[in-house]
């Protein structure tokens, strides 16, 4: 995709200008809004062993954590 360097791109969240290089890489948001969105997504990540004595894996679904430790506490 070839971008016109004089063309202005605006962030859909805050309306500020987005650098053409970011648009060329596929980003639609400015740096500040993109960082905010990335922080929100990273808050949902968790690393845990998928099974007993297994390797640690990235868990993004909270229901998967219930399966990793089937022991119930009373």
C-alpha positions, 0 to 999 in steps of 0.5 A: 500500500503506497501512502501519500505523505501529504495525506492526513489520518486522524485517530477515531478515538481522539481525532489527533493526527496519526503518523503515515508510518503507523497507518502503513503498518496497519494501525488506525489509532494514534500512539496514546490511544493505541497504548491505552488499548494495548494496556487494557488487552494486556490486563486480561493476560495470565500465565499459568501451567496448563496442567499438572507439572506442565509448561507455563502457557499464556491464558487469555480465557478466564474459564481455562484457569478453572480447568488448570486447577480442578481442586476445590477449596471450601 
